[in-house]
Amino acid sequence: MLFVFCLSCLSLSAQDLDDLDSLLVDRDIENYSLRVFSNFKVNKFSISDDDSKAKFVPNNRYGLGLGFATKKIILDIAINIKNPNKEKTSRFDLQATTILKDKNYVKIFTQVYRGFNAKNNFDEPTVFRDDIRSVSVGLNYMYTLDNIEFSYSQLKAGLSNKNSDNIFITGGVGVFGSFDYFSAKPSILSETTSPYFNEEGDIKRYQGLSFGVLAGIISYFQLPENITATVNVMPGIGLVNKKVTLQDGGYKPSNPMLYKLDFLIGLNYNLKQFYVSVSYNNSLYSTDLDYGNNYLLNLTKAKLAIGYKFNKKSK
């Protein structure tokens, strides 16, 4: 709710209410397309020290879905594919990206997962834990030096190139905010894995609220045979208010720094009526939990989409 409110404030402050619908509504039907897609989404996290690492990875990470795209916004809705031979991870995973007024890149996400495979690097068996829960909510905003509405949509929505440049690169600066939480009963480590960490690494619950600044590069490259490639990189640094709860007591880590890195790579093959796009996006959030323990959140998303464009067919 906090980040939806922030996004609403951002939109309203950018223009008059009379122009609000033009911010997200594209009235040119030729910019629309229907899509079918397959995606891969995973919200995984890890606790590590100098010698040991325990990581927690969900199951049923693949999905199939339908959606539509314009140069302003893309809305895809997927059904998660569950493997009957694996334990179920319950999830709610919403991610959205849009370009506001040509130069404002906005990304929001809300992810609620329950049920993780507990893995490690010290040869203890992998165990599925349905008591582990993770919640991640976030907002990224970047103001770019050049207009990116159309260049960004070339990959995402399969629109033809209206820019004469075969190579387009621009930078920008912005802000980000996130809320991150995980919990387990009785703790994140089991009886067999807890001896590999100190007492402060045997965490029952963690929560962190962060705000920071970011900078980045958005680029696309026009390749032969109607192929477009893109590479986007957005590193950031911020402050995070953290609280760690142990089985007996708890503490607030003294180091307030949080480091993040977003990057996206993708390819698009564009035809007159159809397009195919492949993209891979990764978001990393890292912070120090004191006592030699580190926390890393890894949000990964990959997608293969086939779209049908509503532009006029050639006679």
N, C-alpha and C positions, 0 to 999 in steps of 0.2 A: 504493500500500500504506500509506503514511504516513497519508493522510486516512481510509482505511477503518478503520485502527486507532484514529484519533482519534474517529471516529463510534461505534465499538464501545465505547470507554471512556465516551463521553458517555451512551450508552444504559444501560450497566451501572451507572454511578454514579447514575442517576436513580431506580432502583428495585431491588427484590430480583429475583433470578434467577427466582423463581417467577412473577413478573408480566411477564417479558420478552416472552412471546408476545402479551400483551394490548396491548403498545406499538404493534405494527404490524398485528396481525390483527384485523380487524373481523368479528365473529361474526354480525352481522345481515345476512342475504342481501339485504334490501331496500336496503342501502347500496351494492350492487355494480352495476356496469354494464360491458357490453362496448362497445368502441369501434373504429371504423375512422377513420383520419386521414391527412392529408397534411401534411408538415412542410417547413420550410425551415431549414437549419442552415448556419452559416458561421463558420469560425475564420479571421479575417483580421488582419493586422498591418501596421504602417507605420513607416518611419524618416523623420524630417523635420528640417529646420532652418528658419531664418527665411525662406528663399526656395524651397526644393525639398522635394518629398515623393515618396517611393517606397513604394508599397503593394502587398501581396501577397494575392491573393484566389483561393480554390480554385474548381474546377469541380464539376459534379454536386452541386449544393447542395439538391436536392429529394428527398423520399422518400415512400413509402407504407407503411402498416403497420396492425397490429392491437394491441389492448391491453385492459386492464381498469382500472377505477378504483373506489376507495372514498373515504370521507371521511378515511381515514388515509394512503393511499398510491396513487399512479398508476404503472402499469408499461406502457409503450408500446414495442413493438419494430417498427422500420421497415426496409424494404429501400431502399437508395439507388438512385435512378434515374440511369442513366448515359446521356449524350447521345453517340451513336456518331460525331457530327461534331466532338466536342471531345476534347481530351486528357484522360485519366483522372486524377483526384485520388484516391489511396488514402487511406482514412480509417477510424478507429475513433472513434466519438462516443457516449459514454454520459453521460446527464444524469438526475439523480433529485432529486425534491423531496418532502419529507414533513413532517408536523406530529406532534411527539412530545408526549404529555401536554398537549394543548390549547394550550400557550403556547410551544413550542419549534419554531421554523422552521429546517429544515435543508435545505441544497442541496449536492449534490456533483456534480462533473463530471470526466471524463477524456476528452481529445481528442488524438488522434494523427493528423496529416495529412502527406501527402507529395505534392507537385506543386501549384504555384501559378502563377497569371498575374501576372507582374511588370508593374505599371502605374506611371504617374508623372504629374506635373502639368506637365511641361516638353516635351510633344509628341514624346517618343521612342516608337517602336512598342511595343505590348504584346507580350510574349513569354512563352510557357509554359515554366516551369522545373521539370523533374521531379527536380532535385537539392535543392530546398528542402524542408526538413522542419520541422514545428512540433509541440511537445508542450505541452499545458496541463492541469494537474491542480489542482483546488481544492475548498475547503470553505467554505461560508457558514453561520454559525449566529447566530440572533437570538432573544432572549427577549422576548416581548411583554407589555404591561401587561394585556391582556384576552385571553380565550380566542379563538383564531382557527381551531380545528380545523374547525368547521362553516362559518364564514363563508368561509374559503378554499376549502373543497371545493364550495361552491355553484357557482362558476365551473368548476372543474376536473372535478367528477364529476356535475354536473347534478342535485344533490339539491335538494329543495324548501326553501323558506325557513322555518326554525323560530325565527327571530329576529324579534321584532315591529318592530325598527327598519328603516326604509327606507334609512337611511344609517348605515354603520358605519365608524368610523375609529379605529385604535389605533396606538400607536407601540411601539418597542422598541429595545434595544441588544444588541450581540453582538460576535463576533469573526470573522475570516476568515483563511485561509491559502491559499497557492497556490505552485505550481512552474511556471515558464514557461521554454521553451527553443526556440530555432530555430537552424538551421544551413544552410549552403549550400556547394557546391563550384564554384569556389574561394572565392567570397564572395557575399554577398547582392546586390551590385550588379554589373552587367555592364560591359563595356568602354565601352559608349556612355552608361551612366548614372552611372558612378563620377566623371567629371569635374564633375558638379554638386554633389558633396559633398566634404568634407575627407577626409583619410586615415583618420581615426577613424570615419567613417561607413561605410567599406567593410568591413563586418563579416563575418567567416567563421562565428562562432558566438557566441550569447548564451545565458546562463542566469541565472535569478534565483529566489531562494527568499524569499517574503515572508510576514509575519504582521502583522495589524493589528486595528483596532477599527472597528465600523460602527454606524450607527443607521438607523432607517427608519420608514416608515409603510406600513401595510397597510390597504386600504379596499375596501368594496364599496358599490354603490348599487343599490337596487331600483327599476327603471324600469317603466313600463307594459307590458302585454302579456307578462308573465312574462320580461322581459329583465333581466338583471343585468350591471352593469359593475364593473370593478375597476381600481384604479390602485395600484401598489406601487412605492415608491422607497426605495432603500437605499444611501446614500453611505458611503464609508469612507476611512480613511487608515491607512497602515502603513509599516513599515520593510522594505526589501528588500536582500538580499545579492546583488550583481550581479557578473558577470564577463563581459567582452567579449574575444573572441579575434579578432585580425586575421590577415591572411595572413602578416605578419611581426611576431610578438610579440602583446601584449595588455595590458589594463589593467583595474583595478577602478574603476568610477565612484565619485566622492567623495560625491555626493548620495544619501543612503539612502532618500529619501522615495518613496512610491508612493501614488497616488490612484486610487480606484475609484468606479464608480457603477453600480448595478444598478437597472433599472426594468422594470416589466411593466404592460401595459395589455391589457384583454380584455373580451369580451362573451360572454354566454351566453343562449341562448333555450331555455327549459325547458318541456317538455310532460309529460303524465302518464307516457308510456312512453319517450319519446325526448328527447334534448337535442342542441343544436348549440353548440359553443364555438369562439371565435376568440381567439387570444392572440398577443402580440408581446413578446418579452423581449430585452433588450440588456444586456450587461455590458462595461464599459470599464475598462481598467487602463492607467494612464499613469505614466511615470517618465522622469527625465532621465539621459542617457548621457554627460554632459559634452561639452565642445568644441562646444557649440551644437547638439547632436543630441538628439532626443527619440524615445521609443519608445511606441507605442500598440497595445495588444491589444484587439480588438473581437470579442466572442463574441455572435452574433445567433441567435435562435431564434424562428420563427413557426410556428403550428400551427392547422389547421382540423380539428376532431374532431366526429364524429357518433356518439352513444352510445345504446345500448339498455339501459334500466334493468330490474332484476329485481324491482322492487316489484310488489305484487299488483295485478292489473288490476281496474278497477271492474266490478262486475257489471251 
